[in-house]
């Protein structure tokens, strides 16, 4: 507010300034820059230039004032005009290089440094700017090389230290990043960028309380900065403290009504609590106030979780068009393409991610699923195994806020388990299911899948224990109810409990022929023959190629005195292939044939 009032005063006194000499206007402009009033400086310096368009010092300072005011295009125009007026002022090339790096134009930045080097030596500042330009392009090896060379000439260049810290953070070399940041903060305790990077590092390493302290420090020495409270809100969301995040969002909306951080954080709170409709509306509001890649990204995530895949796709494409190296957007883009059945497009998109970040776990996950969708099982298993062996990634963490990131990791293990089981590699299958259950102890399908493997290998008591464990996590898990009822009916539990379990499964899924078959078999064991026969006949009709169903129907037919039909069903059962009671079926059929001959 103070800066605004100062600017108003300057505007109103300008008519009176027309009589002032250009040198006086220039001096007052420099004074305003020193006081942090870039807007006031711009007005004064432009007035000086109106008096003398060739006033080179005023034009140069005007360019610097535009930089401080974040008016990059105007700053660029003035720097270029300075060079046109005085090509010998070669340091302006470095000013332009610094500006182009800020604008995200690394190639233009390097071109300006090259112009500077034509008439100057390889200074530490020039090498640092080249390094920063390579860092922007994610060419981290080249960036590190130039930045380290720059530091040899100037060990106190905090800009270079911060760029190196960013590289080391990207490489997950946390001790090296910490050292650069600590050295920077020792020299400049109120360096906001260093504080932000240190907070991000602490948060990455699980020190969320320390990250919060750093964001609070930034908010303390820069009360006009809405980003620090916003970042605090993100940390609180990661700590599952929704109410504190909600309060910070309300504070931001009230204190910075024209900024986008408040409504964006409100949108994220709604996204975190799975209120996707509200999240979409709030994020759209934040983007109207302040377009940002982060806003588009979270809007895309909210649309994705709300099932609006095409709208989500448009948000991620918008980000990719602006920043092709934004890997999280590309991953989500490919994920949507995969869900739309466009496996080839998804694979092509996700390969671009892995070119940028070969260790991106979520990208390997999506690529594996893309291969599986095309029937390329060997390649799919390879990628899914790679995904489970890598650490968390940003996309997985973002999806986790909406409840899907963890689920994807679990599903990956379940797919691997199913594929290994299909290949008769039960040891590898059990390892995958066990890891899924370890990562998510309340995930009933993982416990059930372990039970199936134990059941198939003859470890019936252990299988029953796993089915019971699955039911403790999900009491209406039909497959677990069904299989446990079968085991109890076969002597691994009480028949009364078997009937209770089978009846519960049948009430949940009365049209499921497997459930119908199990209930019929249990009722047959309990002596309820007519009802059992009715259910088993219906199940066998719906499962004509299931030897197990035909065998149980044969048993019911025998129990109700229809041995001729029983023999036919036994014969059909044996023709269909292997099933657990195959030997018993052969013996019963032989007995029926002997009885038929005697009669």
NORRA-V898479 format. One record per run of one state. SS is the DSSP state (A for helix, B for strand, O for the rest). FROM is the first residue (numbers start at 1). TO is the last residue. If there is no record, write none. Layout:
BEGIN
ss=(SS/SS)
from=(FROM/FROM)
to=(TO/TO)
END
This chain:
BEGIN
ss=(O/A/O/A/O/A/O/A/O/A/O/A/O/A/O/A/O/A/O/A/O/A/O/A/O/A/O/A/O/A/O/A/O/A/O/A/O/A/O/A/O/A/O/A/O/A/O/A/O/A/O/A/O/A/O/A/O/A/O/A/O/A/O/A/O/A/O/A/O/A/O)
from=(1/2/18/22/35/38/52/56/69/72/86/91/103/106/118/124/137/140/154/158/171/174/188/192/205/208/222/226/239/242/256/261/273/276/290/293/306/309/323/327/340/343/357/361/374/377/389/394/402/405/423/426/440/444/457/460/474/478/493/495/509/513/526/529/543/547/560/563/576/582/599)
to=(1/17/21/34/37/51/55/68/71/85/90/102/105/117/123/136/139/153/157/170/173/187/191/204/207/221/225/238/241/255/260/272/275/289/292/305/308/322/326/339/342/356/360/373/376/388/393/401/404/422/425/439/443/456/459/473/477/492/494/508/512/525/528/542/546/559/562/575/581/598/599)
END
